[in-house]
Amino acid sequence: MKWKQIVVYLVILVALAGYYFIETAHKEKAKEKEIESKKILDIKKDQIDGLKIIHRGEKTIYLTKKNNKWIINEPVKTKVDNFALDNFLNGLVNISAQKKLNIDKKEFSKFGLDKPSVSIEFKVGDKWRTFKIGDKNPTGDTYYASLDDKSEIYMIASFQQSSLNKKLFDLRDKRLFTLNREKVDRIEVARNNTIIKVIKKKDDKWESPDAPNVPIKTEKIDSLLDSLTWLRARKFVQETDDKLEEYGLKEPSIQVVLAVQKDKSETLLIGKEKDK
């Protein structure tokens, strides 16, 4: 093959590649534009600094943000599950309409929007806005929704309804231990009147003050810490500690303490088995 033919083929190849990339970029932009056109809200999640989630017949879940940190204030004051809340906020700001219906507000009751199954109030600046989710469309996998006082009904996908239909348990921090796992330098386990204590030395090796000559495998401690720091609550029975005896926690069968230096520690009490 002559070198001139090679040059021609290379030019054609470059032209085709250029066309492909331009066409692909054009399609991607068109797709992004279509997605943006269907979005119901034109806000960023970082602009939201207050949330009220109201489920029909239940107490309002009220969250506030201060210094970029969210906290649940009502119906109980507790920490949030940051990952779960971030997913919720992403779902809210990216909510999109598969279809829009211009309906007289007097007819909203026919779509379950006079008494919505879930109502989300969110604060942007000094203004509170409201997004409501009503009944499921009987002929498709969509739900009816409305925004503020607009005379429009949006039809949103079932998975989007699911991403916003969150309860208190879904959004609260369910960790039993919240200390930074890497900074834990003391572990105590008390069981059957026996206390086992291990501390971390400067060389990251662990030892027992009661038996300093007994070698302790670091991987065993790492495995224990992983298990403890990944513990999650499956249910919150009550929000106060005034009935410890009822749950066998006044005299626990096992007590575990994790500590960071001398000024911070967390204690887990394990009582009796459920229904026993």
C-alpha positions in Angstrom: 0.0 0.0 0.0 1.4 3.4 -1.0 2.0 6.0 1.6 -0.4 8.4 -0.1 -3.2 5.9 0.3 -2.3 5.5 4.0 -2.5 9.2 4.5 -6.0 9.3 2.8 -7.2 6.5 5.0 -5.9 8.2 8.1 -7.7 11.4 7.2 -10.9 9.5 6.7 -10.5 7.7 10.0 -9.9 11.0 11.8 -12.9 12.6 10.2 -15.1 9.7 11.1 -13.8 9.7 14.7 -14.4 13.5 14.9 -18.0 13.1 13.6 -18.7 10.3 16.1 -17.5 12.3 19.1 -19.4 15.5 18.0 -22.5 13.5 17.4 -22.2 11.7 20.7 -21.6 15.0 22.5 -24.6 16.5 20.8 -26.8 13.6 21.8 -25.6 13.8 25.4 -26.4 17.5 25.6 -29.8 16.9 24.1 -30.4 14.2 26.7 -29.3 16.5 29.5 -31.5 19.3 28.2 -34.5 16.9 28.1 -33.9 15.8 31.7 -33.5 19.4 32.9 -36.8 20.4 31.1 -38.7 17.7 33.1 -37.3 18.7 36.4 -40.0 20.2 38.7 -37.6 22.2 41.0 -34.9 24.6 39.9 -32.8 24.5 43.1 -29.6 22.9 44.4 -29.7 20.7 47.5 -27.2 22.9 49.2 -29.7 25.8 49.1 -32.1 23.8 51.4 -31.6 24.5 55.1 -34.9 23.3 56.6 -37.1 20.3 56.1 -40.5 19.2 57.3 -41.8 15.7 56.2 -45.4 15.2 57.0 -47.0 11.7 56.7 -50.8 11.6 56.9 -51.8 10.9 60.5 -48.2 10.9 61.9 -46.0 13.4 63.7 -44.0 15.9 61.6 -40.4 15.1 61.1 -38.6 18.5 61.4 -34.9 18.8 60.3 -32.7 21.9 60.4 -29.2 22.7 59.0 -26.7 24.7 60.8 -23.0 25.2 59.7 -23.7 22.6 57.0 -24.7 20.0 59.5 -28.2 18.6 59.6 -30.0 17.5 62.8 -33.5 16.1 63.5 -35.4 18.3 65.9 -38.8 16.7 65.9 -40.5 14.4 66.9 -37.2 13.6 68.7 -33.9 15.4 68.8 -31.3 13.2 67.3 -28.5 12.9 64.7 -29.2 12.2 61.0 -28.0 9.4 58.8 -26.1 11.7 56.4 -26.0 9.2 53.6 -29.8 8.6 53.8 -30.6 12.3 54.0 -28.3 13.1 51.1 -30.1 10.5 49.0 -33.4 12.1 50.1 -32.3 15.6 49.1 -31.0 14.4 45.8 -34.3 12.8 45.1 -36.1 16.0 46.0 -34.2 18.4 43.9 -34.0 16.0 40.9 -37.7 15.1 41.0 -39.1 15.1 37.4 -42.5 15.0 35.8 -43.3 12.3 33.3 -46.4 14.3 32.5 -48.1 17.6 33.5 -51.9 18.1 34.0 -53.5 21.5 34.2 -56.3 20.9 36.8 -58.5 23.3 38.7 -57.3 23.2 42.4 -60.9 22.4 43.4 -60.4 19.0 41.7 -57.2 18.2 43.5 -59.1 16.0 45.9 -59.7 13.5 43.1 -56.0 12.9 43.0 -55.4 12.6 46.7 -53.7 16.0 46.9 -56.1 17.6 49.4 -54.9 15.1 52.0 -51.5 13.9 50.6 -49.9 10.7 51.8 -46.7 12.7 52.2 -46.0 16.4 52.2 -42.5 17.8 52.1 -41.9 21.4 53.1 -38.4 22.7 52.4 -36.9 26.0 53.3 -34.8 27.9 50.7 -33.6 31.2 52.1 -36.5 32.8 54.0 -39.1 31.0 51.9 -40.9 27.7 52.7 -42.1 25.7 49.7 -44.3 22.6 49.6 -44.2 19.4 47.5 -47.1 17.0 48.0 -47.5 13.4 46.8 -51.0 12.1 46.5 -52.6 8.9 45.1 -51.1 6.4 42.7 -52.3 6.6 39.1 -54.5 3.5 38.8 -53.5 3.0 35.1 -49.8 3.3 35.4 -46.7 3.2 37.6 -46.8 6.9 38.6 -48.0 9.1 41.4 -49.8 12.4 41.4 -47.9 15.4 42.9 -48.2 19.1 43.3 -45.9 22.0 44.1 -46.8 25.1 46.2 -50.0 26.7 45.1 -49.7 25.9 41.4 -52.7 24.7 39.5 -50.6 21.9 38.0 -50.5 18.2 38.8 -47.3 16.3 38.0 -47.1 12.6 37.4 -43.9 11.3 39.0 -42.4 7.8 38.7 -43.0 5.2 41.4 -39.3 5.0 42.3 -39.2 8.8 42.9 -42.2 8.6 45.2 -40.3 5.8 47.1 -37.2 8.0 47.4 -39.2 10.7 49.1 -41.6 8.6 51.2 -39.2 8.4 54.2 -40.0 8.0 57.8 -38.1 9.0 61.0 -36.3 5.7 61.2 -35.1 6.0 57.6 -33.4 9.3 58.2 -32.1 9.0 61.7 -28.6 7.9 62.6 -28.8 4.2 63.5 -25.2 3.6 64.6 -24.7 2.3 68.1 -21.1 3.6 68.2 -20.3 6.9 66.6 -16.6 7.3 67.6 -14.0 7.4 64.9 -13.0 3.8 64.6 -9.3 4.7 63.7 -9.0 6.8 66.9 -10.3 4.2 69.4 -7.4 3.4 71.8 -9.2 1.6 74.6 -11.7 -1.3 74.6 -13.4 -2.8 77.7 -15.7 -5.8 77.7 -17.4 -6.8 80.9 -19.2 -10.1 81.2 -20.0 -12.5 84.1 -18.1 -10.3 86.5 -15.0 -10.4 84.3 -13.6 -7.3 82.7 -11.2 -7.5 79.7 -9.4 -4.3 78.9 -7.0 -3.6 76.0 -5.3 -0.4 75.1 -3.5 0.7 72.0 0.2 1.7 72.4 2.1 4.3 70.3 3.3 1.6 67.9 -0.4 0.7 67.2 0.0 -2.5 69.0 -2.6 -3.6 71.5 -1.9 -5.0 75.0 -3.8 -5.8 78.2 -2.8 -3.8 81.3 -3.7 -6.9 83.4 -1.6 -9.2 81.3 1.1 -7.2 79.5 3.1 -10.2 78.5 0.2 -11.9 76.7 0.4 -11.1 72.9 -2.7 -9.7 71.3 -3.3 -10.1 67.6 -4.0 -6.8 65.9 -6.2 -8.4 63.3 -8.5 -9.8 66.1 -8.9 -6.3 67.5 -9.5 -4.9 64.1 -12.2 -7.5 63.5 -13.9 -6.7 66.8 -13.8 -2.9 66.1 -15.3 -3.5 62.6 -18.1 -5.5 64.1 -18.8 -2.9 66.8 -18.7 0.2 64.7 -20.9 -1.4 62.0 -23.6 -2.2 64.5 -26.9 -0.6 63.5 -30.3 -0.3 65.4 -33.1 -2.3 63.7 -35.7 -0.6 65.9 -35.9 2.2 68.5 -38.1 0.8 71.3 -38.1 4.1 73.3 -36.3 7.4 73.3 -35.4 7.6 77.1 -33.5 5.4 79.5 -36.0 5.4 82.3 -37.0 1.7 81.9 -33.6 0.0 81.9 -34.7 -2.7 84.3 -37.6 -3.7 82.1 -35.1 -4.6 79.3 -32.5 -6.2 81.5 -30.2 -3.2 81.0 -29.9 -2.2 84.7 -27.7 -5.2 85.2 -26.6 -6.0 81.6 -25.3 -9.3 80.6 -22.6 -7.7 78.5 -21.1 -4.2 78.7 -18.8 -2.8 76.0 -16.8 0.4 76.2 -15.0 2.1 73.4 -12.8 5.1 74.2 -10.8 7.8 72.5 -8.0 9.0 74.8 -9.3 9.8 78.3 -12.0 12.3 77.6 -14.4 10.5 75.3 -16.1 7.1 75.5 -19.3 5.3 74.5 -20.8 2.4 76.3 -23.1 -0.3 74.9 -25.3 -2.3 77.3 -26.7 -5.6 76.2 -29.7 -6.8 78.2 -32.1 -9.7 77.8 -33.3 -11.2 74.6 -36.5 -9.7 73.2 -39.8 -11.2 74.5 -37.9 -13.0 77.3 
